[in-house]
Amino acid sequence: MQDGSGTNNLTGLFNTIITDDIFTQKKTRILEEDGVYIRTKESLHYYECFRKTNSVKKSDSDNRCPDCNYEIAPNSRFCRMCGKFPIN
């Protein structure tokens, strides 16, 4: 999907502009405060944009993503919110 949309170069951009130290600090804080696991520097950037206008909604459902707690359809192996795949 990234290749077709022309966004495949963004991964390299975010890997360049976000240092490893900053990434580690921010992903640790986000996991502690929001319960959301950030996998990549690109995801960190998008999550910070998301949080500027949205709050974190934690689902009480048994069917939720283990990384972001977004409610997913039963038997789903993919999270539509954070992109986690596979979900066991």
C-alpha positions in Angstrom: 0.0 0.0 0.0 2.8 2.4 0.8 4.5 1.9 -2.6 1.3 2.7 -4.5 0.5 5.8 -2.5 4.1 7.2 -2.7 4.6 7.3 1.0 7.4 4.7 1.2 10.1 7.4 1.6 8.4 8.7 4.8 9.8 5.8 6.9 13.4 6.9 6.1 12.5 10.5 6.8 11.2 9.7 10.3 14.1 7.4 11.0 16.4 10.4 10.2 14.6 13.2 12.1 13.7 11.2 15.3 16.7 10.1 17.3 16.9 6.7 18.9 17.0 8.4 22.4 13.9 10.5 21.8 12.1 7.5 20.3 12.9 5.3 23.3 11.8 8.0 25.8 8.6 8.8 24.0 7.5 5.3 23.3 8.2 4.4 27.0 6.1 7.4 28.2 3.2 6.6 25.8 3.1 3.0 26.9 3.1 4.0 30.6 0.5 6.8 30.2 -1.7 5.6 27.3 -1.1 1.9 27.3 -0.2 2.0 23.6 2.9 0.3 22.2 4.7 2.3 19.5 6.6 0.1 17.1 8.3 2.5 14.8 9.5 6.1 14.6 6.9 6.7 11.8 4.2 5.4 14.0 5.4 7.7 16.8 5.0 10.7 14.5 1.4 9.7 13.5 0.4 8.9 17.1 1.6 12.3 18.3 -0.5 13.9 15.5 -3.5 11.8 16.5 -3.1 12.7 20.2 -3.2 16.4 19.5 -6.9 16.2 18.7 -8.0 12.8 20.2 -8.1 11.0 23.5 -7.2 7.4 24.0 -10.3 5.2 24.3 -9.6 1.8 25.9 -11.9 -1.0 25.0 -13.3 -3.3 27.6 -13.9 -5.9 25.0 -12.1 -9.2 24.9 -11.5 -8.6 21.2 -8.9 -5.8 21.2 -5.5 -5.1 19.8 -2.7 -6.0 22.2 -0.7 -3.0 21.1 -3.2 -0.1 21.0 -6.3 -1.6 22.8 -8.5 -0.7 19.9 -11.6 -2.9 19.6 -11.3 -5.3 16.7 -13.7 -7.7 15.1 -13.9 -11.3 16.5 -11.3 -13.5 14.9 -9.6 -10.5 13.2 -5.8 -10.9 12.7 -5.2 -7.2 11.8 -5.8 -4.0 13.7 -7.3 -1.2 11.6 -6.1 1.4 14.0 -2.4 0.7 14.5 -1.7 -1.9 11.8 -0.6 -4.7 14.1 -0.4 -8.0 12.2 -0.8 -10.8 13.1 -3.0 -10.6 16.1 -3.2 -14.0 17.8 
